[in-house]
Structures are given as C-alpha cells and as structure tokens.
Amino acid sequence: MTGTKTATPPRPATSTTSMSPSAQQIWRRVRGLLLALAILLAAGIALAAVRSGDQHGRLDPRSADPLGSRAVAELLKDRGVSTRVVTTLAEATEGTGPDTTLVVTQPNLLTFQQQRTLQDTTEISGGRSVLLSPGPFSLDILAPGVTAADDTPVDAREPRCSLPAARDAGSVDIGGYRYATDPPNGDACYPTDGLPSLLRVDAQAGGDTVLLGSPDLLYNERLAKQGNASLALQLLGSRPHIVWYLPSLSDPSATESGNGSGDDADGTGGQGDEDGGGNESSFLDLIPSGWLWGTLQLALAAVLAAVWRSRRLGPVVAERLPVTIRASEATEGRARLYRRANARDRAASVLRTETRTRLASLLGVPPSEAHTPEALVPAVSAQLPDTARDLRTLLFGPAPADDAALIRLTDQLDALEREVRTS
C-alpha cells in the first residue's frame, strides 16, 4: 500500500572481534589469587605485630616485657648497684672504668671500627665487660684469641667449672654460642660437647671480659628459674656501677670508618684494619633470618598459585558455538590478530595456500600436488597463456615486506583466481 513502510527489524549491535578479555573476565581470573595474597598479607602483618610486641624492649633494663631486663636491674638496684642505659658508643666508652661493668647487649651489630674503639677502651679500663651472644662477626676484635662454635639450644646446664659465681648459681638456663680459647686464660663454664657457653677471660689492666652464649638468663620471664638470678647478679653486680649499652643504628659512630693511620690505643692501627677486613660479611649474612624465611614463604605461595592456575587448563575441547558468527566477522577477527602480531608472513601464507587449493580444483590438479610449483604453475600457465605475471613468485614467493605489499598480493591473487574462473 502507498504510504505504508515496511518495518525493518533492528540489527543486532555489531559485536567486537577483539580477542582481549574484558574487565569482568580479568576479575574472575585473578580474584582468587588476589584473595590468597590478601590473606597472606594479613597473616604476615598479624604475625609481625605479634612478634614485634614480643620483641619490644628486648634486654632493655627499663622494660617489663617478658624479654626485657627490668627485673635484674631492680634486683641490682636493691643491692646498691646503679644502672645507666646508653645507646651510643661515645657514652659507653666514657662510662667505662675500674668500678664499672659494661654490658653490651648486641655486639654483633657493631661495625668493625666501633668494635676496635670499644676493645681499645675496655682493655685498659680495668673494669668488666659482659658481651651477650657475641658471634664470629665480633669475636676477632672484642675477644682476640676466642672462636665461636655452632650454637646450641637454651637449656638448664650445670657449671662444671671453678668460677665462684657459677658454682654458687648452680644450674642455669644457657646455651647459644659456645666458645674456645687457646691457650686458656680464664674460666670456662656450662660446657656442651666440651665447649663452654660462658667464658671469662682476663684483660691486661686487671679487668676481665665475660662472654655469654645466650642472654636468656637476663630475661624477665626466665630470671626466677634455675639459678639465673644468682648468676646474673654476681656477673653484673661485681662493680658498683653498670653501663648498659644498647647498640643503635642511629649512633653517629656507626657511619664512621677507620682510616688505619695507626691511632689505635695499642699503636697497631694498620694491623687492626687488616684483621677487621678479614671479617667482612657477605650481603646475605647481613639480612635478618626473618626476611629469608619470608622470601621463602612468598616463593612457596607463588609456586602453589602457579600450580593452582595450571591445573585449571585441560585439553582443547571442540565445542559448538552458542551463536552463529558471520564469516566476515571471523575473517576480520583473524586479520586483526595477524595485524596485532605483525604476522604478514603468516597472513600471506594463508592467502596463497587457499588460492592454490581453489586453483587446483578449478584446473583439475590433484589436491596432493596443489602446493607443488612444478605441478600447479604449468597448469595455470596453460589456462592463461597470455598472462605476463610471474606465477611462481605470486603463488610461492617470499613474504611481503610491509602492509602495502600484502594488500597488493591480495589483489593480485584475487585477480588471478577471477581470470582462471572466467577463462
């Protein structure tokens, strides 16, 4: 009817042919991994918080935490022994003297120059130095002639020595590093496999140095056990004053380096630098063990995540498409993939292969010889005797050098096939 318009059904929106996953697909793929990482991160933060709470004030005579040392400081105060807490090397060396006990809580944190300065001062002070858990990194300078063996678990051990303080205290909680000295010039107590965890060596000016393999007997939570309190009071209370040195990374002396110019107290500055140079640690030795364990846990989590993701990939399964896709869309999609990968050689190979297949069926060439130049090129030449094209190069030539050459190749193949069909 005139004036009547035929209603045209709306065309479906053209769907994209891009192979890139959508944001929703990406979220579905990674949400499990992100959840696992979030749980791991939360667990790490919680564990760090708990451990930081436990380690707060470790060996600090002002701290009442389980790993603090306020209890022993209070007992010493009742016996008339004063305790002064310092955090810098300058304060520690200034406070030394014949009536002072210097307690160094973490000698392994001191630099070589700090160790040399501390050793030079305490050697002539005439007082007592108590080093808590000194290891190989600090023994060569702070206790020359003493070597450290592998550490042992902290446990109740008997003194088995003639040191009066150890005999009076009896069994104490000790372990950690074990020490050996040659020749012996002091007292060796609480041995394990023949090596002591408490070693007292004499100094030149009448003082001495006490090495404790582990500081556990000074903790608040352990002081009341075994003979820990007795040994702690006798070792630390032999002089009326205590300088309690808590090494700090903010100490200005930690950034200073020795120049080896011979300004050491014993006049052997150059030799001291040579000895200290032999103790240089590798980068891994300076990393706390907690970080190494954390890295190992993260690596294990990454491996488990990779295994979890890889198990989801099974064999390729042919499935019927849920919707019908137009051939033009499939062609455009494949072309875009080739273009994104800059695969002109692959695209040209596909075009030539399909053209040769169709030409062989038109010219009666067996399918098995369709891609053989000696069979196909003569058949095309016989069908088009007047053509001026280089058929071998066109059908079996090299890959195009650029996109323009690929387009020209497409046009030439299409024209050749059209001529064969119409000839």
C-alpha positions in Angstrom: 0.0 0.0 0.0 1.0 3.5 -0.8 2.5 5.3 2.3 3.0 2.1 4.1 6.5 1.5 5.3 7.8 -2.0 5.9 9.2 -2.2 9.4 12.8 -3.2 9.4 13.9 -5.3 12.3 16.6 -3.7 14.3 20.1 -5.1 13.5 21.9 -6.5 16.4 24.8 -4.5 17.7 28.0 -5.3 15.9 30.0 -7.4 18.4 33.6 -6.7 18.7 36.1 -9.2 17.3 38.9 -8.3 19.7 40.4 -11.2 21.5 41.3 -9.1 24.5 39.5 -10.3 27.7 37.0 -7.9 29.3 37.4 -6.4 32.7 34.9 -8.8 34.1 36.8 -11.8 32.7 40.1 -10.5 34.1 38.5 -10.0 37.5 37.1 -13.6 37.5 40.6 -14.9 36.7 42.6 -13.0 39.3 40.1 -12.6 42.2 41.2 -16.0 43.7 44.8 -15.1 43.5 44.2 -11.6 44.9 42.2 -13.1 47.8 45.0 -15.5 48.6 47.6 -12.7 48.5 45.3 -10.6 50.8 45.1 -13.4 53.3 48.8 -14.0 53.2 49.5 -10.2 53.6 47.1 -10.0 56.6 48.7 -13.1 58.2 52.1 -11.6 57.7 51.1 -8.3 59.3 49.4 -10.0 62.2 52.5 -12.2 62.8 54.8 -9.2 62.6 52.6 -7.3 65.0 52.6 -10.2 67.5 56.4 -10.7 67.2 57.1 -7.0 67.4 55.1 -6.9 70.6 57.1 -9.8 72.0 60.4 -8.3 71.0 59.6 -4.8 72.3 62.3 -3.7 74.8 64.4 -6.8 74.4 67.3 -6.8 77.0 66.3 -3.3 78.0 66.7 -2.8 81.8 63.8 -0.3 81.6 61.4 -2.8 80.0 59.0 -5.0 82.0 58.1 -7.1 78.9 58.9 -10.8 79.0 62.1 -10.3 77.0 63.1 -7.2 78.9 65.6 -7.0 81.7 63.9 -4.7 84.3 63.8 -7.4 86.9 67.5 -7.9 87.1 68.1 -4.1 87.1 65.7 -3.8 90.1 67.5 -6.5 92.0 70.8 -4.9 91.3 69.4 -1.6 92.5 68.4 -3.2 95.8 72.0 -4.3 96.1 73.3 -0.7 95.6 74.4 -1.2 92.0 73.4 1.7 89.7 72.4 1.0 86.1 72.9 3.6 83.3 71.4 2.9 79.9 73.3 4.3 76.9 72.7 3.9 73.1 75.8 5.4 71.6 79.4 4.2 71.6 80.7 7.5 72.9 78.5 7.2 76.0 79.5 3.6 76.5 83.3 4.3 76.3 83.0 7.4 78.5 81.3 5.4 81.3 84.0 2.6 81.5 86.3 2.4 84.5 87.6 0.0 87.1 84.4 0.3 89.2 82.1 -0.2 86.2 80.6 -3.2 84.4 79.9 -2.6 80.7 77.0 -4.8 79.3 76.9 -4.9 75.5 73.6 -6.4 74.5 74.2 -6.9 70.8 77.9 -6.8 70.0 77.3 -8.3 66.5 75.6 -5.1 65.4 78.7 -3.0 65.9 80.8 -2.1 62.9 84.5 -3.1 62.8 85.6 0.4 63.8 83.1 0.5 66.7 84.4 -2.9 67.9 88.0 -1.7 67.7 87.2 1.5 69.7 85.3 -0.5 72.3 88.0 -3.1 72.6 90.8 -0.4 73.0 88.8 1.3 75.7 87.7 -1.7 77.8 91.2 -3.4 77.6 92.7 -0.6 79.7 89.7 0.4 81.7 90.3 -2.2 84.5 86.5 -3.0 84.6 84.4 -5.9 83.5 82.8 -6.2 80.1 79.9 -8.6 79.6 79.2 -9.5 75.9 75.8 -11.1 75.2 75.8 -13.6 72.4 79.0 -12.4 70.6 79.4 -14.3 67.4 82.2 -14.8 64.8 81.4 -11.3 63.4 82.6 -9.6 66.6 84.8 -12.1 68.5 88.0 -11.5 66.5 88.2 -7.9 67.7 86.3 -7.8 71.0 87.8 -11.1 72.3 91.1 -11.8 70.5 92.0 -15.5 70.6 88.4 -16.7 71.2 86.5 -18.5 68.5 82.8 -19.4 68.4 81.3 -22.8 67.6 77.8 -23.6 66.4 75.1 -22.5 68.8 73.1 -25.0 70.9 69.5 -24.8 72.3 69.0 -22.9 75.6 68.6 -25.5 78.4 69.3 -26.0 82.1 73.0 -26.8 82.3 75.5 -27.4 85.2 78.5 -25.1 85.6 81.4 -27.7 85.7 84.0 -25.0 86.4 85.8 -23.3 89.3 84.3 -19.8 88.7 82.7 -18.9 92.2 79.7 -17.1 90.6 78.9 -20.2 88.5 79.4 -22.6 91.4 77.1 -20.6 93.7 74.4 -20.2 91.0 74.4 -23.9 90.0 72.2 -24.9 87.1 71.1 -22.0 84.8 69.3 -21.6 81.5 72.1 -21.1 79.0 73.1 -22.2 75.5 73.6 -20.4 72.2 77.2 -19.9 71.1 80.0 -22.0 72.5 83.5 -20.6 72.8 87.0 -21.9 72.6 90.3 -20.1 73.5 93.9 -21.2 73.1 95.7 -21.0 75.4 93.0 -20.9 78.2 93.4 -17.7 80.3 90.1 -17.6 82.3 87.1 -19.7 83.3 85.1 -21.9 81.0 81.6 -22.8 82.4 78.5 -24.6 81.3 80.1 -26.7 78.6 78.3 -28.7 75.9 80.4 -31.2 74.0 83.5 -29.8 75.7 82.9 -26.2 74.7 81.5 -23.7 77.2 78.6 -21.2 76.8 80.1 -18.9 79.5 83.7 -17.8 79.1 85.6 -15.4 81.3 88.9 -14.1 80.0 91.4 -11.8 81.8 92.2 -8.3 80.5 95.6 -6.5 80.5 94.7 -3.8 83.1 93.2 -6.1 85.7 89.7 -6.3 84.4 88.1 -9.1 82.5 85.6 -9.9 79.8 82.6 -12.3 80.2 81.1 -13.9 77.1 77.6 -15.3 77.4 76.5 -17.6 74.6 72.9 -16.6 75.1 71.2 -13.8 77.1 68.2 -15.7 78.2 69.0 -15.8 81.9 68.7 -12.0 81.9 65.1 -12.0 80.6 62.3 -11.1 82.9 60.4 -14.3 82.1 63.5 -16.5 83.0 65.1 -14.7 85.9 63.2 -16.6 88.6 64.1 -20.0 87.1 67.0 -22.2 88.0 70.0 -20.2 89.3 69.5 -17.5 86.7 69.1 -14.6 89.1 72.1 -15.6 91.2 74.4 -15.8 88.2 73.1 -12.6 86.7 73.6 -10.7 90.0 77.1 -12.0 90.5 78.2 -11.3 87.0 76.7 -7.9 86.7 77.0 -6.8 90.3 80.7 -7.2 90.9 81.2 -3.4 90.5 79.0 -0.6 91.9 78.1 0.8 88.5 76.7 -0.7 85.3 76.7 0.9 81.9 74.1 -0.9 79.9 74.9 -0.4 76.2 72.0 -0.9 73.7 73.7 -0.5 70.2 71.6 1.7 67.9 71.7 2.1 64.2 71.2 5.9 64.7 74.6 6.1 66.5 76.8 8.5 64.6 79.8 6.2 65.1 78.1 3.5 63.1 78.7 5.5 59.9 82.4 6.3 60.7 85.1 4.1 59.2 88.6 3.6 60.4 91.5 5.1 58.4 94.1 2.6 59.6 96.5 5.5 60.3 97.8 3.9 63.5 95.7 5.9 66.0 94.6 2.8 67.9 95.5 2.7 71.6 98.0 -0.2 71.1 99.7 1.5 68.1 98.7 -1.2 65.7 96.1 0.6 63.7 97.2 -0.7 60.4 97.3 -4.3 61.5 93.9 -3.9 63.2 92.4 -2.8 59.8 93.8 -5.8 58.2 92.4 -8.1 60.8 89.0 -6.5 60.6 89.0 -6.7 56.8 89.1 -10.4 57.0 85.7 -10.5 58.8 83.7 -8.7 56.1 80.4 -10.5 55.7 78.5 -11.1 52.5 75.2 -9.4 51.7 73.2 -12.5 52.7 74.9 -12.5 56.1 73.6 -9.1 56.8 70.0 -10.0 56.0 68.0 -11.0 59.1 66.8 -14.5 59.1 63.2 -13.4 59.2 63.4 -11.8 55.8 64.9 -15.0 54.3 62.0 -17.1 55.8 59.5 -14.5 54.5 61.0 -14.7 51.0 60.9 -18.5 51.1 57.2 -18.4 52.1 56.4 -15.9 49.3 58.2 -18.2 46.8 56.2 -21.2 48.0 53.0 -19.3 47.7 53.8 -18.3 44.2 54.6 -21.9 43.2 51.3 -23.0 44.8 49.4 -20.3 42.9 51.0 -21.4 39.6 50.1 -25.0 40.2 46.6 -24.0 41.1 46.2 -22.0 37.9 47.9 -24.6 35.7 45.6 -27.4 36.9 42.6 -25.4 35.5 43.9 -25.7 31.9 42.8 -29.0 30.4 43.0 -30.4 26.8 41.5 -28.4 24.0 37.8 -29.4 23.5 35.9 -28.7 20.4 32.6 -27.1 21.2 29.7 -25.9 19.1 29.4 -22.1 19.1 26.4 -20.9 21.0 25.6 -18.4 18.3 26.2 -18.2 14.5 29.1 -15.9 13.6 29.2 -14.4 10.2 32.2 -15.4 8.1 33.2 -11.7 7.6 33.5 -11.3 11.4 35.7 -14.3 11.7 37.9 -13.1 8.9 38.1 -9.6 10.4 39.0 -11.1 13.8 41.8 -13.3 12.4 43.1 -10.4 10.3 43.2 -8.2 13.4 45.1 -10.8 15.3 47.6 -11.1 12.4 48.0 -7.3 12.3 48.5 -7.1 16.1 51.2 -9.7 15.9 52.7 -8.1 12.8 52.4 -11.6 11.1 52.5 -10.6 7.5 54.3 -13.8 6.6 51.6 -15.9 8.2 48.8 -13.9 6.5 50.4 -14.2 3.1 51.0 -17.9 3.6 47.3 -18.4 4.4 46.2 -16.4 1.4 48.5 -18.2 -1.0 47.5 -21.6 0.4 43.8 -21.1 0.0 44.3 -19.6 -3.6 46.4 -22.6 -4.6 43.8 -25.0 -3.3 41.0 -23.4 -5.2 43.0 -23.1 -8.4 43.9 -26.8 -8.2 40.3 -27.8 -8.0 39.5 -25.5 -11.0 42.3 -26.8 -13.2 42.0 -30.5 -12.3 45.3 -30.7 -10.4 45.3 -33.4 -7.7 45.0 -32.0 -4.2 48.2 -33.7 -3.2 50.1 -31.6 -5.9 48.2 -28.3 -5.3 51.1 -26.8 -3.4 53.9 -28.1 -5.6 55.2 -25.4 -8.0 56.1 -27.9 -10.7 52.5 -29.1 -11.0 50.4 -26.0 -10.3 52.3 -23.3 -12.2 52.3 -25.1 -15.6 48.6 -25.8 -15.2 47.9 -22.1 -14.6 50.1 -21.0 -17.4 48.3 -23.4 -19.8 45.0 -21.9 -18.7 46.2 -18.3 -19.1 48.9 -18.4 -21.9 48.9 -14.7 -22.4 49.4 -13.6 -18.7 52.5 -11.5 -18.0 52.6 -12.3 -14.3 55.4 -14.2 -12.6 53.1 -17.0 -11.4 55.8 -18.8 -9.3 56.6 -15.7 -7.3 52.9 -14.8 -7.0 51.9 -18.2 -5.7 55.0 -19.4 -3.9 57.1 -16.2 -3.4 58.5 -14.7 -0.2 56.5 -12.8 2.5 55.6 -9.2 1.8 57.9 -6.6 3.3 55.1 -4.3 4.5 51.3 -3.9 4.8 51.1 -2.2 1.3 52.8 -5.2 -0.3 50.4 -7.6 1.5 47.4 -5.7 0.1 48.9 -5.8 -3.4 49.5 -9.5 -3.1 45.8 -10.0 -2.0 44.6 -8.0 -5.0 46.8 -10.0 -7.4 45.7 -13.4 -6.0 42.1 -12.3 -6.3 42.6 -11.2 -9.9 44.4 -14.4 -10.9 41.7 -16.6 -9.4 39.0 -14.5 -11.2 40.7 -14.9 -14.6 41.0 -18.6 -14.2 37.4 -18.9 -13.4 36.3 -16.8 -16.4 38.8 -18.1 -18.9 
